[in-house]
Amino acid sequence: MIVEYKGDKLDVNLIDEGKGDCIVILHGWGAYGEVYRLLIDLLKTNFRVIAPDMPGFGKTTEPSFAYDADDYAEFVKLLLEKLGVCDFSLIGHSHGGRTAIAFCTGEGHIKPKSLVLIDSAGIPAKKTLRKTLKVKTYKALKGMLSFAPVAKVFPNALENMKKKFGSSDYAAASDIMRKSMVKVINSDMTERLHKITVPTLLIWGENDTATPISDAKLMEKLIPDCGLVTVRNAGHFSFADDFALTSRVLRSFYKF
């Protein structure tokens, strides 16, 4: 399926299974729709489930420019319009949760009937002294290694440094997706949470180190109609760490 956005023609790969009321699942950074097969198979018995590979992930075309959270949300809007879907519920995991928050609070977007955020991103991590020093060191080295005479002598030094200082996701990404990753990670959704007006469920791993449980508690406080389920002994993929609990919670939330 081709979706056009800001001059790009994106060849979109998506899962579209089941019948009934529609639930859209948005995946995390570095993942793709099929990663959420546990959720898809659970829900498709009673719902139509759409799980797209977002631009730059899975089998969907990489964009020609770096997306921020609102660009990803706008892509979701255009995709649903292309599919003729205007009545749906939304699930977002990790970066997909950040995108879902941007979608729910974006101007001109149809509001979903409900929202489920699983170990969602959207609240930037507090910068420790160690992180601050790391960023300053990176910027200083980047400036030096980008200097033409130095780059000529050490042609691979800048790329090697990026891999050393970045995460595994960052190191594996193309230049465009690296720039996009920086944009989305720096997107602070905190001030937008109070604008979410639909019933919202938070499912969170108590041992999540990527998006800590403190983020969930802040979201529960700031989103008006919101409840939190803490998954014991679970990490960033809490829905998979305790799928039995996740299944019970989702069956209760969606009433099936």
Accessible surface in RSA format (square Angstrom, percent):
REM  Atomic radii and reference values for relative SASA: ProtOr
REM  Chains: A
REM  Algorithm: Lee & Richards
REM  Probe-radius: 1.40
REM  Slices: 20
REM RES _ NUM      All-atoms   Total-Side   Main-Chain    Non-polar    All polar
REM                ABS   REL    ABS   REL    ABS   REL    ABS   REL    ABS   REL
RES MET A   1    82.22  42.6  40.11  26.5  42.11 100.3  53.84  45.8  28.38  37.6
RES ILE A   2    74.73  42.5  70.92  52.8   3.81   9.2  70.92  51.1   3.81  10.3
RES VAL A   3     4.16   2.7   2.81   2.5   1.35   3.3   4.16   3.6   0.00   0.0
RES GLU A   4   110.01  63.2  93.24  70.5  16.77  39.9  27.72  53.6  82.29  67.2
RES TYR A   5    15.57   7.3  12.74   7.2   2.84   7.4  11.43   8.6   4.14   5.1
RES LYS A   6   138.74  67.7  97.32  59.7  41.41  98.6  75.55  68.0  63.19  67.3
RES GLY A   7    81.78 100.8   0.00   N/A  81.78 100.8  42.67 117.1  39.10  87.6
RES ASP A   8    18.40  12.9  15.48  15.4   2.92   6.9   6.80  16.0  11.59  11.6
RES LYS A   9   141.39  69.0 121.15  74.3  20.24  48.2  64.26  57.8  77.14  82.2
RES LEU A  10     0.80   0.4   0.80   0.6   0.00   0.0   0.80   0.6   0.00   0.0
RES ASP A  11    76.12  53.3  75.71  75.4   0.41   1.0  15.76  37.1  60.36  60.2
RES VAL A  12     5.15   3.4   0.00   0.0   5.15  12.4   0.42   0.4   4.73  12.8
RES ASN A  13    57.17  39.4  51.37  49.6   5.80  14.0  10.03  24.2  47.14  45.6
RES LEU A  14    40.80  22.7  18.04  12.9  22.76  57.2  18.21  12.8  22.59  60.8
RES ILE A  15    22.99  13.1  19.23  14.3   3.77   9.1  22.99  16.6   0.00   0.0
RES ASP A  16    63.08  44.2  34.44  34.3  28.65  67.7  17.88  42.1  45.20  45.1
RES GLU A  17    52.12  29.9  46.27  35.0   5.85  13.9  29.55  57.2  22.57  18.4
RES GLY A  18    34.89  43.0   0.00   N/A  34.89  43.0  12.60  34.6  22.29  49.9
RES LYS A  19   182.05  88.8 169.63 104.1  12.42  29.6 115.09 103.6  66.96  71.3
RES GLY A  20    55.66  68.6   0.00   N/A  55.66  68.6  33.79  92.7  21.87  49.0
RES ASP A  21    83.27  58.3  73.76  73.4   9.51  22.5  12.57  29.6  70.70  70.5
RES CYS A  22     8.00   6.1   6.31   7.0   1.69   4.0   6.31  16.0   1.69   1.8
RES ILE A  23     1.80   1.0   1.80   1.3   0.00   0.0   1.80   1.3   0.00   0.0
RES VAL A  24     0.47   0.3   0.47   0.4   0.00   0.0   0.47   0.4   0.00   0.0
RES ILE A  25     1.71   1.0   0.65   0.5   1.05   2.5   0.65   0.5   1.05   2.9
RES LEU A  26     0.14   0.1   0.14   0.1   0.00   0.0   0.14   0.1   0.00   0.0
RES HIS A  27     1.32   0.7   0.83   0.6   0.49   1.3   0.83   0.9   0.49   0.6
RES GLY A  28     3.06   3.8   0.00   N/A   3.06   3.8   3.06   8.4   0.00   0.0
RES TRP A  29    40.27  16.2  22.29  10.8  17.98  42.2  18.19   9.7  22.08  35.8
RES GLY A  30    48.00  59.2   0.00   N/A  48.00  59.2  17.21  47.2  30.79  69.0
RES ALA A  31    11.34  10.4   7.78  12.0   3.56   8.1  10.57  14.9   0.78   2.1
RES TYR A  32    96.30  45.0  96.30  54.8   0.00   0.0  50.99  38.3  45.31  55.9
RES GLY A  33     1.54   1.9   0.00   N/A   1.54   1.9   1.54   4.2   0.00   0.0
RES GLU A  34    77.89  44.7  72.84  55.1   5.05  12.0  44.88  86.8  33.00  26.9
RES VAL A  35    59.84  39.4  34.96  31.6  24.88  60.0  43.49  37.8  16.34  44.3
RES TYR A  36     0.27   0.1   0.27   0.2   0.00   0.0   0.19   0.1   0.08   0.1
RES ARG A  37    63.58  26.7  63.54  32.4   0.04   0.1  45.29  61.9  18.29  11.1
RES LEU A  38    83.17  46.3  79.47  56.9   3.70   9.3  81.14  57.0   2.03   5.5
RES LEU A  39     0.42   0.2   0.42   0.3   0.00   0.0   0.42   0.3   0.00   0.0
RES ILE A  40     0.00   0.0   0.00   0.0   0.00   0.0   0.00   0.0   0.00   0.0
RES ASP A  41    59.95  42.0  53.44  53.2   6.51  15.4  24.93  58.7  35.02  34.9
RES LEU A  42    18.55  10.3   9.55   6.8   9.00  22.6  17.40  12.2   1.15   3.1
RES LEU A  43     0.00   0.0   0.00   0.0   0.00   0.0   0.00   0.0   0.00   0.0
RES LYS A  44    73.89  36.0  65.62  40.3   8.27  19.7  32.32  29.1  41.57  44.3
RES THR A  45    99.75  70.9  62.73  63.6  37.03  88.2  68.26  91.7  31.49  47.6
RES ASN A  46    71.43  49.3  51.62  49.9  19.80  47.7  10.66  25.6  60.77  58.7
RES PHE A  47    20.88  10.4  20.88  12.9   0.00   0.0  20.88  12.7   0.00   0.0
RES ARG A  48    65.39  27.5  65.39  33.3   0.00   0.0  17.30  23.6  48.09  29.1
RES VAL A  49     0.00   0.0   0.00   0.0   0.00   0.0   0.00   0.0   0.00   0.0
RES ILE A  50     0.00   0.0   0.00   0.0   0.00   0.0   0.00   0.0   0.00   0.0
RES ALA A  51     0.44   0.4   0.23   0.4   0.21   0.5   0.23   0.3   0.21   0.5
RES PRO A  52     0.42   0.3   0.21   0.2   0.20   0.7   0.21   0.2   0.20   1.3
RES ASP A  53     4.90   3.4   4.90   4.9   0.00   0.0   0.00   0.0   4.90   4.9
RES MET A  54     2.12   1.1   2.12   1.4   0.00   0.0   2.12   1.8   0.00   0.0
RES PRO A  55     0.00   0.0   0.00   0.0   0.00   0.0   0.00   0.0   0.00   0.0
RES GLY A  56    21.15  26.1   0.00   N/A  21.15  26.1   2.60   7.1  18.55  41.5
RES PHE A  57    18.74   9.4  14.15   8.8   4.59  11.9  18.61  11.3   0.13   0.4
RES GLY A  58    49.72  61.3   0.00   N/A  49.72  61.3  12.84  35.2  36.87  82.6
RES LYS A  59   171.70  83.8 143.91  88.3  27.79  66.2  94.32  84.9  77.38  82.4
RES THR A  60     8.62   6.1   0.00   0.0   8.62  20.5   0.49   0.7   8.13  12.3
RES THR A  61    56.32  40.1  45.73  46.4  10.59  25.2  47.12  63.3   9.21  13.9
RES GLU A  62    75.85  43.5  59.56  45.1  16.29  38.8  22.62  43.7  53.23  43.5
RES PRO A  63     4.11   3.0   0.00   0.0   4.11  15.0   0.10   0.1   4.01  24.9
RES SER A  64    78.30  66.2  50.43  67.3  27.87  64.2  46.85  99.8  31.44  44.1
RES PHE A  65    57.66  28.8  55.57  34.4   2.09   5.4  57.66  35.0   0.00   0.0
RES ALA A  66    11.36  10.4   6.96  10.7   4.40  10.0   6.96   9.8   4.40  11.7
RES TYR A  67     0.00   0.0   0.00   0.0   0.00   0.0   0.00   0.0   0.00   0.0
RES ASP A  68    48.22  33.8  48.22  48.0   0.00   0.0   9.10  21.4  39.12  39.0
RES ALA A  69     1.46   1.3   1.20   1.9   0.26   0.6   1.20   1.7   0.26   0.7
RES ASP A  70    65.18  45.7  61.22  60.9   3.96   9.4  28.65  67.4  36.53  36.4
RES ASP A  71    11.72   8.2  11.44  11.4   0.29   0.7   0.21   0.5  11.51  11.5
RES TYR A  72     0.00   0.0   0.00   0.0   0.00   0.0   0.00   0.0   0.00   0.0
RES ALA A  73     0.28   0.3   0.28   0.4   0.00   0.0   0.28   0.4   0.00   0.0
RES GLU A  74    46.46  26.7  46.46  35.2   0.00   0.0  14.25  27.6  32.22  26.3
RES PHE A  75     0.00   0.0   0.00   0.0   0.00   0.0   0.00   0.0   0.00   0.0
RES VAL A  76     0.47   0.3   0.47   0.4   0.00   0.0   0.47   0.4   0.00   0.0
RES LYS A  77    48.11  23.5  46.64  28.6   1.47   3.5  16.52  14.9  31.59  33.6
RES LEU A  78    45.28  25.2  41.50  29.7   3.78   9.5  41.58  29.2   3.69   9.9
RES LEU A  79     0.59   0.3   0.59   0.4   0.00   0.0   0.59   0.4   0.00   0.0
RES LEU A  80     4.69   2.6   4.69   3.4   0.00   0.0   4.69   3.3   0.00   0.0
RES GLU A  81    98.57  56.6  75.45  57.1  23.12  55.0  41.12  79.5  57.45  46.9
RES LYS A  82   122.06  59.5  89.57  55.0  32.49  77.4  52.82  47.5  69.24  73.8
RES LEU A  83    36.39  20.3  12.88   9.2  23.51  59.1  17.80  12.5  18.59  50.0
RES GLY A  84    62.98  77.7   0.00   N/A  62.98  77.7  34.81  95.5  28.16  63.1
RES VAL A  85    13.28   8.7   4.45   4.0   8.83  21.3   8.26   7.2   5.02  13.6
RES CYS A  86    82.69  62.6  71.75  80.0  10.95  25.7  18.46  46.8  64.23  69.3
RES ASP A  87    84.72  59.3  74.82  74.5   9.90  23.4  31.31  73.7  53.41  53.3
RES PHE A  88     2.91   1.5   2.01   1.2   0.90   2.3   2.01   1.2   0.90   2.6
RES SER A  89     7.78   6.6   7.78  10.4   0.00   0.0   0.00   0.0   7.78  10.9
RES LEU A  90     0.00   0.0   0.00   0.0   0.00   0.0   0.00   0.0   0.00   0.0
RES ILE A  91     0.44   0.2   0.44   0.3   0.00   0.0   0.44   0.3   0.00   0.0
RES GLY A  92     0.00   0.0   0.00   N/A   0.00   0.0   0.00   0.0   0.00   0.0
RES HIS A  93     1.64   0.9   1.61   1.1   0.02   0.1   1.61   1.7   0.02   0.0
RES SER A  94    15.90  13.4  15.90  21.2   0.00   0.0   1.64   3.5  14.26  20.0
RES HIS A  95     3.12   1.7   2.96   2.1   0.16   0.4   2.96   3.1   0.16   0.2
RES GLY A  96     0.91   1.1   0.00   N/A   0.91   1.1   0.91   2.5   0.00   0.0
RES GLY A  97     0.00   0.0   0.00   N/A   0.00   0.0   0.00   0.0   0.00   0.0
RES ARG A  98    18.47   7.8  18.47   9.4   0.00   0.0   0.00   0.0  18.47  11.2
RES THR A  99     0.22   0.2   0.22   0.2   0.00   0.0   0.00   0.0   0.22   0.3
RES ALA A 100     0.00   0.0   0.00   0.0   0.00   0.0   0.00   0.0   0.00   0.0
RES ILE A 101     0.00   0.0   0.00   0.0   0.00   0.0   0.00   0.0   0.00   0.0
RES ALA A 102     0.09   0.1   0.00   0.0   0.09   0.2   0.00   0.0   0.09   0.2
RES PHE A 103     2.49   1.2   2.49   1.5   0.00   0.0   2.49   1.5   0.00   0.0
RES CYS A 104     1.31   1.0   1.03   1.1   0.29   0.7   1.03   2.6   0.29   0.3
RES THR A 105    19.32  13.7   0.06   0.1  19.27  45.9   3.65   4.9  15.67  23.7
RES GLY A 106    10.84  13.4   0.00   N/A  10.84  13.4   9.05  24.8   1.79   4.0
RES GLU A 107   172.22  98.9 145.45 110.0  26.78  63.8  65.68 127.0 106.54  87.0
RES GLY A 108    66.36  81.8   0.00   N/A  66.36  81.8  40.05 109.9  26.30  58.9
RES HIS A 109    17.86   9.8   7.95   5.5   9.90  25.3   4.49   4.6  13.37  15.6
RES ILE A 110    90.71  51.6  82.62  61.5   8.09  19.5  88.93  64.0   1.78   4.8
RES LYS A 111    89.53  43.7  71.44  43.8  18.09  43.1  49.12  44.2  40.40  43.0
RES PRO A 112     3.02   2.2   0.00   0.0   3.02  11.0   0.14   0.1   2.88  17.9
RES LYS A 113    91.97  44.9  73.65  45.2  18.32  43.6  64.94  58.5  27.03  28.8
RES SER A 114    12.25  10.4  12.25  16.3   0.00   0.0  10.51  22.4   1.74   2.4
RES LEU A 115     0.00   0.0   0.00   0.0   0.00   0.0   0.00   0.0   0.00   0.0
RES VAL A 116     0.00   0.0   0.00   0.0   0.00   0.0   0.00   0.0   0.00   0.0
RES LEU A 117     0.00   0.0   0.00   0.0   0.00   0.0   0.00   0.0   0.00   0.0
RES ILE A 118     0.00   0.0   0.00   0.0   0.00   0.0   0.00   0.0   0.00   0.0
RES ASP A 119     0.00   0.0   0.00   0.0   0.00   0.0   0.00   0.0   0.00   0.0
RES SER A 120     0.19   0.2   0.00   0.0   0.19   0.4   0.00   0.0   0.19   0.3
RES ALA A 121    10.40   9.6   9.05  14.0   1.35   3.1  10.40  14.6   0.00   0.0
RES GLY A 122     2.92   3.6   0.00   N/A   2.92   3.6   0.73   2.0   2.19   4.9
RES ILE A 123    28.68  16.3  17.26  12.9  11.42  27.5  17.80  12.8  10.88  29.5
RES PRO A 124    52.94  38.6  33.98  31.0  18.95  68.9  40.98  33.8  11.96  74.3
RES ALA A 125    72.33  66.5  43.43  67.0  28.90  65.7  52.97  74.6  19.36  51.3
RES LYS A 126   190.18  92.8 173.88 106.7  16.30  38.8 122.98 110.7  67.20  71.6
RES LYS A 127   149.85  73.1 118.32  72.6  31.54  75.1  71.51  64.4  78.35  83.5
RES THR A 128    74.51  53.0  67.40  68.3   7.11  17.0  70.82  95.1   3.69   5.6
RES LEU A 129   136.42  76.0 123.90  88.6  12.52  31.5 127.74  89.7   8.68  23.3
RES ARG A 130   202.65  85.1 195.65  99.7   7.00  16.7  70.20  95.9 132.45  80.3
RES LYS A 131    98.76  48.2  97.41  59.8   1.36   3.2  68.37  61.5  30.40  32.4
RES THR A 132    44.27  31.5  43.25  43.8   1.02   2.4  33.83  45.4  10.44  15.8
RES LEU A 133    99.77  55.6  99.07  70.9   0.69   1.7  99.32  69.8   0.45   1.2
RES LYS A 134   102.42  50.0  95.96  58.9   6.46  15.4  57.05  51.4  45.37  48.3
RES VAL A 135    58.99  38.8  57.18  51.8   1.80   4.3  58.99  51.3   0.00   0.0
RES LYS A 136   133.41  65.1 126.36  77.5   7.04  16.8  75.86  68.3  57.54  61.3
RES THR A 137    64.45  45.8  59.09  59.9   5.36  12.8  39.29  52.8  25.16  38.0
RES TYR A 138    41.32  19.3  41.32  23.5   0.00   0.0  39.18  29.4   2.14   2.6
RES LYS A 139   136.98  66.8 127.03  77.9   9.95  23.7  75.37  67.8  61.61  65.6
RES ALA A 140    69.59  64.0  48.55  74.9  21.04  47.9  61.17  86.1   8.42  22.3
RES LEU A 141    59.21  33.0  58.95  42.2   0.26   0.7  59.21  41.6   0.00   0.0
RES LYS A 142    86.46  42.2  86.46  53.0   0.00   0.0  35.39  31.9  51.07  54.4
RES GLY A 143    47.27  58.3   0.00   N/A  47.27  58.3  36.12  99.1  11.15  25.0
RES MET A 144   100.90  52.3  90.80  60.1  10.10  24.0  58.84  50.0  42.06  55.7
RES LEU A 145    21.25  11.8  18.82  13.5   2.43   6.1  18.82  13.2   2.43   6.5
RES SER A 146    61.08  51.6  35.76  47.7  25.32  58.3  34.69  73.9  26.39  37.0
RES PHE A 147   125.47  62.8 118.94  73.7   6.53  17.0 125.28  76.0   0.19   0.5
RES ALA A 148    73.69  67.8  62.48  96.4  11.21  25.5  67.62  95.2   6.07  16.1
RES PRO A 149    72.73  53.0  63.74  58.1   8.98  32.7  71.06  58.7   1.66  10.3
RES VAL A 150    36.24  23.8  33.54  30.4   2.70   6.5  36.24  31.5   0.00   0.0
RES ALA A 151    36.95  34.0  32.79  50.6   4.16   9.5  33.54  47.2   3.41   9.0
RES LYS A 152   179.05  87.3 152.57  93.6  26.48  63.0 104.64  94.2  74.41  79.3
RES VAL A 153   103.50  68.1  79.60  72.1  23.90  57.6  85.60  74.4  17.90  48.5
RES PHE A 154   118.43  59.3 111.95  69.3   6.48  16.9 115.44  70.0   2.99   8.6
RES PRO A 155   100.20  73.0  71.44  65.1  28.76 104.5  74.07  61.2  26.13 162.4
RES ASN A 156    99.71  68.8  98.13  94.8   1.59   3.8  17.77  42.8  81.95  79.2
RES ALA A 157    27.34  25.1  17.66  27.3   9.68  22.0  23.31  32.8   4.03  10.7
RES LEU A 158    43.87  24.4  43.29  31.0   0.58   1.4  43.29  30.4   0.58   1.6
RES GLU A 159    71.00  40.8  68.84  52.1   2.15   5.1  38.39  74.3  32.61  26.6
RES ASN A 160    87.18  60.1  81.04  78.3   6.14  14.8  26.32  63.4  60.86  58.8
RES MET A 161    13.56   7.0   9.14   6.1   4.42  10.5  13.18  11.2   0.38   0.5
RES LYS A 162    26.99  13.2  26.73  16.4   0.26   0.6   1.57   1.4  25.42  27.1
RES LYS A 163   106.83  52.1  94.29  57.9  12.54  29.8  42.24  38.0  64.59  68.8
RES LYS A 164   170.03  83.0 138.16  84.8  31.87  75.9  92.75  83.5  77.28  82.3
RES PHE A 165    39.96  20.0  29.18  18.1  10.78  28.1  30.42  18.4   9.54  27.3
RES GLY A 166    26.70  32.9   0.00   N/A  26.70  32.9  11.98  32.9  14.72  33.0
RES SER A 167    59.14  50.0  40.86  54.5  18.27  42.1  52.23 111.2   6.91   9.7
RES SER A 168    94.52  79.9  76.52 102.1  17.99  41.4  54.77 116.6  39.75  55.7
RES ASP A 169    62.80  44.0  56.45  56.2   6.35  15.0   5.76  13.5  57.04  56.9
RES TYR A 170    34.93  16.3  34.93  19.9   0.00   0.0  20.26  15.2  14.67  18.1
RES ALA A 171    26.05  24.0  19.03  29.4   7.02  16.0  19.19  27.0   6.86  18.2
RES ALA A 172    92.75  85.3  50.61  78.1  42.14  95.9  62.12  87.5  30.62  81.1
RES ALA A 173    21.58  19.8   6.06   9.4  15.52  35.3  15.21  21.4   6.37  16.9
RES SER A 174    47.15  39.8  29.61  39.5  17.54  40.4  42.00  89.4   5.14   7.2
RES ASP A 175    71.22  49.9  64.19  63.9   7.03  16.6  35.40  83.3  35.82  35.7
RES ILE A 176    42.45  24.2  42.13  31.4   0.32   0.8  42.13  30.3   0.32   0.9
RES MET A 177     7.25   3.8   7.25   4.8   0.00   0.0   7.25   6.2   0.00   0.0
RES ARG A 178    12.45   5.2  12.34   6.3   0.11   0.3   3.40   4.6   9.06   5.5
RES LYS A 179   111.04  54.2 105.90  65.0   5.14  12.2  64.45  58.0  46.59  49.6
RES SER A 180     0.00   0.0   0.00   0.0   0.00   0.0   0.00   0.0   0.00   0.0
RES MET A 181    19.45  10.1  19.45  12.9   0.00   0.0  19.28  16.4   0.17   0.2
RES VAL A 182    72.49  47.7  69.96  63.3   2.53   6.1  72.49  63.0   0.00   0.0
RES LYS A 183    98.29  47.9  88.80  54.5   9.48  22.6  59.18  53.3  39.11  41.7
RES VAL A 184     1.48   1.0   1.48   1.3   0.00   0.0   1.48   1.3   0.00   0.0
RES ILE A 185    87.83  50.0  84.43  62.9   3.40   8.2  84.43  60.8   3.40   9.2
RES ASN A 186    97.94  67.5  75.50  73.0  22.44  54.0  26.05  62.7  71.88  69.5
RES SER A 187    20.45  17.3  10.90  14.5   9.55  22.0  12.72  27.1   7.73  10.8
RES ASP A 188    82.08  57.5  59.87  59.6  22.20  52.5  22.81  53.7  59.26  59.1
RES MET A 189     4.65   2.4   4.65   3.1   0.00   0.0   4.65   4.0   0.00   0.0
RES THR A 190    27.66  19.7  25.11  25.5   2.55   6.1  21.69  29.1   5.97   9.0
RES GLU A 191   135.35  77.7 130.23  98.5   5.11  12.2  61.78 119.5  73.56  60.1
RES ARG A 192    49.70  20.9  49.70  25.3   0.00   0.0  24.79  33.9  24.91  15.1
RES LEU A 193     0.12   0.1   0.12   0.1   0.00   0.0   0.12   0.1   0.00   0.0
RES HIS A 194   106.27  58.1  96.70  67.2   9.57  24.5  68.94  71.1  37.32  43.4
RES LYS A 195   107.67  52.5  97.52  59.8  10.15  24.2  52.97  47.7  54.70  58.3
RES ILE A 196     0.31   0.2   0.03   0.0   0.28   0.7   0.10   0.1   0.22   0.6
RES THR A 197   103.00  73.3  71.75  72.7  31.26  74.5  63.32  85.1  39.68  60.0
RES VAL A 198    13.15   8.6  12.50  11.3   0.64   1.5  13.11  11.4   0.04   0.1
RES PRO A 199    60.56  44.1  60.56  55.2   0.00   0.0  60.56  50.0   0.00   0.0
RES THR A 200     5.65   4.0   0.00   0.0   5.65  13.5   0.00   0.0   5.65   8.5
RES LEU A 201    15.13   8.4  14.70  10.5   0.43   1.1  15.13  10.6   0.00   0.0
RES LEU A 202     0.00   0.0   0.00   0.0   0.00   0.0   0.00   0.0   0.00   0.0
RES ILE A 203     0.72   0.4   0.72   0.5   0.00   0.0   0.72   0.5   0.00   0.0
RES TRP A 204     0.00   0.0   0.00   0.0   0.00   0.0   0.00   0.0   0.00   0.0
RES GLY A 205     0.00   0.0   0.00   N/A   0.00   0.0   0.00   0.0   0.00   0.0
RES GLU A 206    53.58  30.8  38.68  29.3  14.91  35.5   8.82  17.1  44.76  36.5
RES ASN A 207    83.71  57.7  68.89  66.6  14.82  35.7  28.79  69.3  54.92  53.1
RES ASP A 208     6.47   4.5   0.00   0.0   6.47  15.3   0.09   0.2   6.38   6.4
RES THR A 209   131.90  93.8 101.45 102.8  30.45  72.6  74.47 100.0  57.43  86.8
RES ALA A 210    67.30  61.9  33.07  51.0  34.23  77.9  43.56  61.3  23.73  62.9
RES THR A 211    11.10   7.9  10.97  11.1   0.13   0.3  11.10  14.9   0.00   0.0
RES PRO A 212    52.88  38.5  52.78  48.1   0.10   0.4  52.88  43.7   0.00   0.0
RES ILE A 213    36.68  20.9  36.09  26.9   0.59   1.4  36.09  26.0   0.59   1.6
RES SER A 214    67.00  56.6  59.95  80.0   7.05  16.2  47.63 101.4  19.38  27.1
RES ASP A 215    15.53  10.9  15.00  14.9   0.54   1.3   0.54   1.3  15.00  15.0
RES ALA A 216     0.00   0.0   0.00   0.0   0.00   0.0   0.00   0.0   0.00   0.0
RES LYS A 217   122.84  59.9 116.19  71.3   6.66  15.8  64.88  58.4  57.96  61.7
RES LEU A 218    61.16  34.1  57.43  41.1   3.73   9.4  60.52  42.5   0.64   1.7
RES MET A 219     0.08   0.0   0.08   0.1   0.00   0.0   0.08   0.1   0.00   0.0
RES GLU A 220    68.30  39.2  58.96  44.6   9.34  22.2  12.38  23.9  55.92  45.7
RES LYS A 221   168.66  82.3 135.14  82.9  33.52  79.8  87.48  78.7  81.18  86.5
RES LEU A 222    56.60  31.5  48.82  34.9   7.78  19.6  50.91  35.8   5.69  15.3
RES ILE A 223     2.95   1.7   0.00   0.0   2.95   7.1   0.00   0.0   2.95   8.0
RES PRO A 224    93.20  67.9  49.66  45.3  43.54 158.3  62.76  51.8  30.44 189.2
RES ASP A 225    79.69  55.8  74.98  74.6   4.71  11.1  24.72  58.2  54.98  54.8
RES CYS A 226    29.16  22.1   0.21   0.2  28.96  68.1   3.00   7.6  26.17  28.2
RES GLY A 227    30.67  37.8   0.00   N/A  30.67  37.8  27.97  76.7   2.71   6.1
RES LEU A 228    40.59  22.6  11.02   7.9  29.57  74.3  11.03   7.7  29.56  79.6
RES VAL A 229    37.53  24.7  34.28  31.0   3.26   7.8  37.53  32.6   0.00   0.0
RES THR A 230    40.03  28.5  24.80  25.1  15.23  36.3  12.98  17.4  27.05  40.9
RES VAL A 231     0.10   0.1   0.10   0.1   0.00   0.0   0.10   0.1   0.00   0.0
RES ARG A 232   163.10  68.5 153.49  78.2   9.61  22.9  55.93  76.4 107.16  64.9
RES ASN A 233   126.10  87.0 101.03  97.6  25.08  60.4  26.06  62.7 100.04  96.7
RES ALA A 234     1.33   1.2   0.39   0.6   0.93   2.1   1.33   1.9   0.00   0.0
RES GLY A 235    21.07  26.0   0.00   N/A  21.07  26.0  17.48  48.0   3.58   8.0
RES HIS A 236    38.29  20.9  31.42  21.8   6.87  17.6  27.94  28.8  10.35  12.0
RES PHE A 237    84.34  42.2  82.64  51.2   1.70   4.4  82.64  50.1   1.70   4.9
RES SER A 238     0.00   0.0   0.00   0.0   0.00   0.0   0.00   0.0   0.00   0.0
RES PHE A 239     3.14   1.6   3.14   1.9   0.00   0.0   3.14   1.9   0.00   0.0
RES ALA A 240    46.37  42.6  26.54  41.0  19.83  45.1  26.75  37.7  19.62  52.0
RES ASP A 241    84.66  59.3  47.12  46.9  37.55  88.8  15.20  35.8  69.47  69.3
RES ASP A 242    50.20  35.2  46.04  45.8   4.16   9.8  12.08  28.4  38.12  38.0
RES PHE A 243    51.67  25.9  47.28  29.3   4.40  11.4  47.28  28.7   4.40  12.6
RES ALA A 244    62.55  57.5  50.27  77.6  12.27  27.9  58.07  81.8   4.48  11.9
RES LEU A 245    37.68  21.0  37.68  27.0   0.00   0.0  37.68  26.5   0.00   0.0
RES THR A 246     0.25   0.2   0.00   0.0   0.25   0.6   0.25   0.3   0.00   0.0
RES SER A 247    16.31  13.8  16.31  21.8   0.00   0.0  13.43  28.6   2.88   4.0
RES ARG A 248   147.17  61.8 139.68  71.2   7.49  17.8  72.14  98.6  75.04  45.5
RES VAL A 249    21.34  14.0  17.56  15.9   3.78   9.1  20.57  17.9   0.77   2.1
RES LEU A 250     0.00   0.0   0.00   0.0   0.00   0.0   0.00   0.0   0.00   0.0
RES ARG A 251   103.39  43.4 100.91  51.4   2.48   5.9  33.31  45.5  70.07  42.5
RES SER A 252    82.44  69.7  64.05  85.5  18.39  42.4  36.26  77.2  46.19  64.7
RES PHE A 253    54.07  27.0  33.86  21.0  20.21  52.6  40.84  24.8  13.22  37.8
RES TYR A 254    28.59  13.3  10.51   6.0  18.07  47.0  14.95  11.2  13.64  16.8
RES LYS A 255   178.96  87.3 145.54  89.3  33.42  79.6 114.72 103.3  64.24  68.4
RES PHE A 256    55.57  27.8   7.78   4.8  47.79 124.3  39.76  24.1  15.81  45.3
END  Absolute sums over single chains surface
CHAIN  1 A    12530.2       9996.8       2533.4       7311.4       5218.8
END  Absolute sums over all chains
TOTAL         12530.2       9996.8       2533.4       7311.4       5218.8
